[in-house]
Amino acid sequence: MDAAIAEVCYHQAAYWSNVPDLRFERFVFCGLVCEFSEAELIDVCQLPVSDRIFSPSDYIASRPLGGAIKQQGLPGLRYQSVRHPGALCWGLMSPKAVYSIVQSAHMEMIWSNGIISVNQLSQP
């Protein structure tokens, strides 16, 4: 969940920073616990974190990789988190591999010219 929160914070901050006149806001997100098959997933965890596909802000190398995985009809990939070192992430190209998904905790992000806090509102 910590890796998911780190990823959401990064991408939401990039988006919200481009919203004109957004000064203060509270956003609520649902945490999801997902079970899925890892069969046929491409595993790129053995690559060094210095590989260009792990760039935290430049997607020139990672987009073609994702496109190739999707074009080949593969279910997705497993990779090292670039925003939460030591954690793993999964990129699923389709919901077909998912066999269970359950809403867990509710989280809030407070924006005030940047994300100033992330709080858990409910327990899973």
RONUNU-476304 format. One record per atom (N, C-alpha, C, O): z, y, x negated. Coordinates in nm, 3 decimals, decimal comma. Atoms other than C-alpha are relative to their C-alpha. Layout:
RONUNU-476304
> Z Y X;
...
***
This chain:
RONUNU-476304
> 0,000 -0,119 -0,082;
> 0,000 0,000 0,000;
> 0,000 0,127 -0,087;
> -0,062 0,227 -0,052;
> -0,003 -0,117 0,089;
> 0,074 0,237 -0,290;
> -0,139 0,035 -0,053;
> -0,174 0,152 -0,063;
> 0,137 -0,025 0,047;
> -0,281 0,195 -0,422;
> -0,084 0,060 0,112;
> -0,163 0,152 0,089;
> 0,075 -0,053 -0,115;
> -0,424 0,257 -0,074;
> 0,036 0,146 0,024;
> -0,051 0,229 0,050;
> -0,044 -0,139 -0,020;
> -0,215 0,573 -0,037;
> -0,058 0,090 -0,108;
> -0,104 0,201 -0,078;
> 0,057 -0,080 0,109;
> -0,329 0,697 -0,379;
> -0,148 0,026 0,022;
> -0,196 0,137 0,000;
> 0,143 -0,016 -0,027;
> -0,694 0,637 -0,285;
> -0,024 0,098 0,115;
> -0,109 0,186 0,106;
> 0,017 -0,088 -0,116;
> -0,660 0,806 0,055;
> 0,036 0,144 -0,037;
> -0,034 0,237 0,003;
> -0,038 -0,135 0,042;
> -0,479 1,104 -0,099;
> -0,113 0,067 -0,079;
> -0,146 0,183 -0,054;
> 0,106 -0,057 0,082;
> -0,755 1,156 -0,353;
> -0,119 0,043 0,086;
> -0,166 0,156 0,077;
> 0,120 -0,029 -0,078;
> -1,041 1,138 -0,105;
> 0,026 0,103 0,110;
> -0,060 0,187 0,137;
> -0,033 -0,100 -0,102;
> -0,866 1,337 0,169;
> 0,016 0,138 -0,063;
> -0,030 0,237 -0,007;
> -0,015 -0,130 0,067;
> -0,771 1,612 -0,077;
> -0,136 0,059 -0,036;
> -0,157 0,179 -0,022;
> 0,135 -0,049 0,031;
> -1,134 1,635 -0,189;
> -0,067 0,055 0,125;
> -0,134 0,158 0,120;
> 0,060 -0,046 -0,126;
> -1,242 1,667 0,174;
> 0,069 0,126 0,051;
> 0,003 0,226 0,080;
> -0,072 -0,114 -0,058;
> -0,968 1,902 0,294;
> -0,014 0,126 -0,082;
> -0,010 0,236 -0,026;
> 0,014 -0,120 0,083;
> -1,011 2,136 -0,002;
> -0,128 0,076 0,032;
> -0,143 0,192 -0,007;
> 0,125 -0,066 -0,039;
> -1,358 2,213 0,138;
> -0,001 0,046 0,145;
> -0,103 0,092 0,195;
> -0,009 -0,046 -0,139;
> -1,237 2,294 0,491;
> 0,044 0,146 -0,003;
> 0,155 0,177 -0,046;
> -0,036 -0,142 0,003;
> -1,245 2,672 0,532;
> 0,127 0,029 0,081;
> 0,146 -0,025 0,190;
> -0,122 -0,049 -0,067;
> -0,913 2,834 0,625;
> 0,104 -0,107 0,031;
> 0,195 -0,081 0,109;
> -0,104 0,101 -0,018;
> -0,715 2,508 0,615;
> 0,115 0,036 -0,094;
> 0,103 0,022 -0,216;
> -0,112 -0,045 0,080;
> -0,379 2,634 0,498;
> 0,118 -0,098 0,008;
> 0,177 -0,132 -0,094;
> -0,111 0,094 -0,019;
> -0,117 2,399 0,643;
> -0,036 -0,094 0,113;
> -0,083 -0,051 0,218;
> 0,029 0,099 -0,104;
> -0,159 2,077 0,838;
> 0,078 -0,126 -0,030;
> 0,115 -0,154 -0,144;
> -0,066 0,130 0,010;
> 0,009 1,746 0,902;
> -0,098 -0,103 0,052;
> -0,145 -0,093 0,165;
> 0,093 0,107 -0,038;
> -0,213 1,437 0,911;
> 0,075 -0,131 0,003;
> 0,155 -0,159 -0,087;
> -0,067 0,129 -0,013;
> -0,095 1,095 1,028;
> -0,103 -0,111 -0,018;
> -0,211 -0,107 0,041;
> 0,086 0,114 0,028;
> -0,249 0,772 0,900;
> 0,075 -0,129 0,030;
> 0,198 -0,134 0,022;
> -0,059 0,132 -0,022;
> -0,189 0,409 0,987;
> -0,027 -0,086 -0,123;
> -0,139 -0,091 -0,174;
> 0,018 0,101 0,103;
> -0,130 0,155 0,715;
> -0,047 -0,128 0,066;
> -0,004 -0,160 0,176;
> 0,053 0,126 -0,054;
> -0,318 -0,170 0,770;
> 0,027 -0,113 -0,098;
> 0,007 -0,098 -0,219;
> -0,016 0,120 0,080;
> -0,230 -0,515 0,644;
> -0,115 -0,091 0,039;
> -0,130 -0,129 0,156;
> 0,124 0,072 -0,027;
> -0,550 -0,712 0,612;
> -0,001 -0,133 -0,075;
> 0,034 -0,138 -0,194;
> 0,022 0,129 0,065;
> -0,611 -1,079 0,540;
> -0,149 -0,031 0,010;
> -0,210 -0,017 0,116;
> 0,144 0,026 0,003;
> -0,960 -1,178 0,435;
> -0,029 -0,106 -0,103;
> 0,053 -0,135 -0,191;
> 0,044 0,100 0,096;
> -1,150 -1,441 0,247;
> -0,053 0,068 -0,125;
> -0,132 0,162 -0,118;
> 0,052 -0,053 0,127;
> -1,209 -1,368 -0,119;
> -0,115 -0,085 -0,055;
> -0,165 -0,061 -0,164;
> 0,113 0,084 0,041;
> -1,477 -1,638 -0,137;
> -0,124 0,087 -0,015;
> -0,155 0,169 0,072;
> 0,125 -0,070 0,032;
> -1,796 -1,499 -0,291;
> 0,016 0,148 -0,034;
> -0,083 0,217 -0,054;
> -0,018 -0,139 0,044;
> -1,638 -1,163 -0,376;
> -0,034 0,010 -0,149;
> -0,001 -0,079 -0,227;
> 0,025 -0,027 0,141;
> -1,762 -1,019 -0,703;
> 0,130 0,054 -0,059;
> 0,190 0,146 -0,002;
> -0,124 -0,043 0,064;
> -1,465 -0,978 -0,937;
> -0,035 0,074 -0,129;
> -0,085 0,015 -0,224;
> 0,029 -0,080 0,120;
> -1,503 -0,694 -1,187;
> 0,129 0,039 -0,073;
> 0,129 0,131 -0,155;
> -0,130 -0,030 0,064;
> -1,135 -0,693 -1,293;
> 0,000 -0,030 -0,149;
> 0,081 0,027 -0,223;
> 0,002 0,034 0,143;
> -1,226 -0,845 -1,630;
> -0,065 0,111 -0,083;
> -0,051 0,112 -0,205;
> 0,060 -0,111 0,074;
> -1,419 -0,529 -1,723;
> 0,110 0,097 -0,046;
> 0,210 0,114 0,024;
> -0,101 -0,096 0,045;
> -1,227 -0,273 -1,929;
> 0,002 0,123 0,090;
> -0,101 0,162 0,145;
> -0,010 -0,119 -0,087;
> -1,098 0,029 -1,736;
> -0,082 0,116 -0,053;
> -0,103 0,215 0,017;
> 0,086 -0,104 0,056;
> -1,313 0,239 -1,969;
> -0,146 -0,014 0,047;
> -0,227 0,076 0,023;
> 0,136 0,018 -0,051;
> -1,628 0,097 -1,805;
> -0,033 0,112 0,098;
> 0,054 0,156 0,174;
> 0,042 -0,113 -0,084;
> -1,827 0,368 -1,624;
> 0,018 -0,025 0,149;
> 0,031 0,070 0,226;
> -0,017 0,024 -0,144;
> -1,791 0,192 -1,288;
> 0,140 0,038 0,047;
> 0,163 0,053 0,167;
> -0,136 -0,036 -0,036;
> -1,420 0,281 -1,299;
> 0,028 0,150 -0,012;
> 0,143 0,192 -0,008;
> -0,022 -0,145 0,008;
> -1,473 0,655 -1,335;
> 0,065 0,049 0,129;
> 0,017 0,017 0,238;
> -0,068 -0,044 -0,122;
> -1,231 0,824 -1,095;
> -0,072 0,110 0,078;
> -0,038 0,136 0,193;
> 0,066 -0,111 -0,071;
> -1,468 1,109 -1,007;
> -0,152 -0,001 -0,010;
> -0,218 0,078 0,058;
> 0,145 0,006 0,017;
> -1,823 1,016 -1,116;
> -0,047 -0,138 0,046;
> -0,016 -0,239 -0,016;
> 0,040 0,127 -0,062;
> -1,986 0,749 -0,899;
> -0,142 -0,044 -0,039;
> -0,200 -0,130 0,027;
> 0,137 0,034 0,043;
> -2,320 0,730 -1,087;
> -0,014 -0,148 -0,033;
> -0,118 -0,207 -0,003;
> 0,007 0,142 0,036;
> -2,241 0,379 -1,216;
> 0,047 -0,091 0,112;
> -0,005 -0,202 0,127;
> -0,057 0,088 -0,103;
> -2,040 0,243 -0,922;
> -0,086 -0,009 0,126;
> -0,088 -0,114 0,191;
> 0,083 0,006 -0,121;
> -2,279 0,334 -0,639;
> -0,111 -0,104 -0,009;
> -0,129 -0,181 0,085;
> 0,102 0,106 0,009;
> -2,567 0,117 -0,768;
> 0,061 -0,140 0,005;
> 0,001 -0,231 0,061;
> -0,066 0,130 -0,005;
> -2,322 -0,171 -0,817;
> 0,031 -0,036 0,145;
> 0,000 -0,146 0,190;
> -0,029 0,025 -0,141;
> -2,201 -0,140 -0,457;
> -0,126 -0,026 0,081;
> -0,128 -0,114 0,166;
> 0,127 0,020 -0,070;
> -2,559 -0,109 -0,333;
> -0,059 -0,136 -0,027;
> -0,111 -0,201 0,064;
> 0,054 0,132 0,036;
> -2,665 -0,422 -0,520;
> 0,080 -0,111 0,068;
> 0,022 -0,209 0,115;
> -0,085 0,101 -0,065;
> -2,369 -0,620 -0,383;
> -0,035 -0,008 0,148;
> -0,048 -0,117 0,203;
> 0,033 -0,003 -0,143;
> -2,451 -0,510 -0,028;
> -0,141 -0,057 0,024;
> -0,161 -0,137 0,116;
> 0,138 0,047 -0,016;
> -2,826 -0,574 -0,071;
> -0,011 -0,151 -0,016;
> -0,093 -0,215 0,049;
> 0,001 0,145 0,020;
> -2,756 -0,928 -0,193;
> 0,074 -0,075 0,111;
> 0,078 -0,198 0,111;
> -0,070 0,063 -0,112;
> -2,554 -0,992 0,123;
> 0,136 -0,056 -0,038;
> 0,192 -0,138 0,035;
> -0,132 0,046 0,043;
> -2,232 -1,050 -0,070;
> 0,108 0,075 0,079;
> 0,086 0,189 0,120;
> -0,102 -0,063 -0,084;
> -1,905 -0,974 0,113;
> 0,072 0,120 -0,061;
> 0,128 0,202 0,012;
> -0,067 -0,115 0,061;
> -1,768 -0,727 -0,142;
> 0,041 -0,027 -0,143;
> -0,013 -0,116 -0,209;
> -0,045 0,016 0,137;
> -1,584 -0,692 -0,469;
> 0,149 0,029 -0,012;
> 0,210 0,093 0,074;
> -0,140 -0,024 0,036;
> -1,240 -0,689 -0,625;
> -0,003 0,077 -0,131;
> -0,078 0,043 -0,222;
> 0,004 -0,084 0,120;
> -1,163 -0,423 -0,885;
> 0,138 0,062 -0,025;
> 0,226 0,059 0,061;
> -0,124 -0,067 0,038;
> -0,886 -0,239 -1,067;
> 0,004 0,140 0,060;
> -0,095 0,213 0,058;
> -0,016 -0,135 -0,055;
> -0,752 0,073 -0,900;
> -0,006 0,103 -0,112;
> 0,055 0,084 -0,217;
> 0,004 -0,108 0,099;
> -0,835 0,392 -1,087;
> 0,104 0,107 0,032;
> 0,129 0,195 -0,051;
> -0,098 -0,101 -0,041;
> -0,573 0,593 -0,898;
> 0,144 -0,053 0,002;
> 0,239 0,023 0,018;
> -0,133 0,062 0,006;
> -0,282 0,346 -0,917;
> -0,008 -0,112 -0,104;
> -0,027 -0,228 -0,069;
> 0,017 0,098 0,108;
> -0,292 0,172 -1,258;
> 0,083 -0,127 0,021;
> 0,200 -0,122 0,059;
> -0,063 0,130 -0,014;
> -0,212 -0,197 -1,247;
> -0,020 -0,064 0,137;
> 0,009 -0,182 0,155;
> 0,023 0,053 -0,136;
> -0,303 -0,236 -0,879;
> -0,145 -0,044 0,016;
> -0,234 0,000 -0,057;
> 0,135 0,047 -0,032;
> -0,604 -0,415 -0,736;
> -0,047 0,062 0,131;
> 0,033 0,094 0,219;
> 0,063 -0,050 -0,122;
> -0,845 -0,288 -0,473;
> -0,113 -0,096 0,037;
> -0,166 -0,168 -0,048;
> 0,111 0,080 -0,049;
> -1,105 -0,463 -0,262;
> -0,093 0,091 0,077;
> -0,049 0,172 0,158;
> 0,102 -0,073 -0,075;
> -1,428 -0,313 -0,134;
> -0,078 -0,101 0,081;
> -0,158 -0,177 0,027;
> 0,071 0,094 -0,087;
> -1,555 -0,509 0,164;
> -0,122 0,069 0,059;
> -0,113 0,181 0,110;
> 0,125 -0,058 -0,048;
> -1,916 -0,448 0,264;
> -0,021 -0,021 0,149;
> -0,111 0,038 0,209;
> 0,012 0,034 -0,141;
> -1,866 -0,588 0,614;
> 0,135 -0,053 0,047;
> 0,213 -0,102 -0,035;
> -0,126 0,058 -0,050;
> -1,576 -0,690 0,840;
> -0,006 -0,152 0,016;
> 0,093 -0,212 0,057;
> 0,016 0,143 -0,022;
> -1,710 -1,048 0,848;
> 0,102 -0,085 -0,075;
> 0,140 -0,191 -0,026;
> -0,095 0,078 0,080;
> -1,469 -1,169 0,576;
> 0,144 0,014 0,051;
> 0,232 -0,062 0,010;
> -0,136 -0,029 -0,049;
> -1,165 -1,030 0,764;
> 0,035 -0,097 0,114;
> -0,041 -0,112 0,210;
> -0,043 0,087 -0,109;
> -0,970 -1,279 0,974;
> 0,130 0,048 0,062;
> 0,173 -0,009 0,162;
> -0,119 -0,058 -0,061;
> -0,658 -1,072 1,042;
> 0,018 0,142 -0,051;
> 0,007 0,168 -0,171;
> -0,033 -0,137 0,040;
> -0,579 -0,702 1,042;
> 0,104 0,052 0,098;
> 0,084 0,049 0,220;
> -0,114 -0,042 -0,081;
> -0,251 -0,561 1,166;
> 0,045 0,138 -0,046;
> 0,058 0,164 -0,165;
> -0,054 -0,132 0,032;
> -0,130 -0,204 1,185;
> 0,142 -0,015 -0,050;
> 0,223 -0,087 0,009;
> -0,136 0,006 0,052;
> 0,178 -0,156 0,973;
> 0,062 0,139 0,013;
> 0,063 0,196 0,122;
> -0,071 -0,128 -0,004;
> 0,361 0,166 0,884;
> -0,092 0,117 0,033;
> -0,214 0,112 0,012;
> 0,070 -0,128 -0,018;
> 0,260 0,515 0,987;
> 0,042 0,091 -0,116;
> 0,159 0,098 -0,153;
> -0,024 -0,090 0,112;
> 0,228 0,765 0,704;
> -0,048 0,139 0,040;
> -0,144 0,153 0,116;
> 0,047 -0,137 -0,021;
> 0,200 1,143 0,714;
> -0,029 0,063 -0,134;
> 0,040 0,039 -0,233;
> 0,031 -0,080 0,116;
> 0,036 1,368 0,461;
> 0,010 0,145 0,042;
> -0,047 0,186 0,144;
> -0,016 -0,143 -0,028;
> 0,134 1,733 0,453;
> -0,090 0,076 -0,097;
> -0,081 0,060 -0,219;
> 0,094 -0,081 0,078;
> -0,136 1,972 0,334;
> 0,043 0,145 0,005;
> 0,066 0,200 0,112;
> -0,025 -0,143 0,011;
> -0,058 2,322 0,213;
> -0,068 0,045 -0,128;
> -0,005 0,058 -0,233;
> 0,085 -0,029 0,116;
> -0,341 2,420 -0,021;
> 0,007 -0,111 -0,104;
> -0,004 -0,085 -0,224;
> -0,012 0,121 0,080;
> -0,305 2,067 -0,159;
> 0,095 -0,093 0,073;
> 0,173 -0,049 0,157;
> -0,093 0,094 -0,062;
> -0,122 1,753 -0,056;
> 0,135 0,021 -0,066;
> 0,151 -0,001 -0,187;
> -0,131 -0,029 0,056;
> 0,242 1,847 -0,099;
> 0,100 -0,112 0,023;
> 0,203 -0,119 -0,045;
> -0,088 0,115 -0,018;
> 0,401 1,531 0,039;
> -0,069 -0,109 0,080;
> -0,159 -0,083 0,160;
> 0,042 0,118 -0,075;
> 0,335 1,182 0,171;
> 0,129 -0,069 0,042;
> 0,212 -0,103 -0,042;
> -0,124 0,057 -0,052;
> 0,604 1,036 0,395;
> -0,030 -0,118 0,091;
> -0,127 -0,116 0,167;
> 0,012 0,114 -0,090;
> 0,646 0,703 0,568;
> 0,078 0,035 0,127;
> 0,196 0,069 0,120;
> -0,062 -0,035 -0,126;
> 0,719 0,764 0,936;
> 0,061 -0,119 0,071;
> 0,157 -0,104 0,147;
> -0,051 0,120 -0,065;
> 0,775 0,406 1,049;
> -0,007 -0,117 -0,096;
> -0,088 -0,117 -0,189;
> -0,002 0,121 0,082;
> 0,853 0,070 0,894;
> -0,100 -0,100 0,055;
> -0,128 -0,102 0,175;
> 0,091 0,104 -0,048;
> 0,606 -0,219 0,909;
> 0,073 -0,102 0,087;
> 0,011 -0,197 0,136;
***
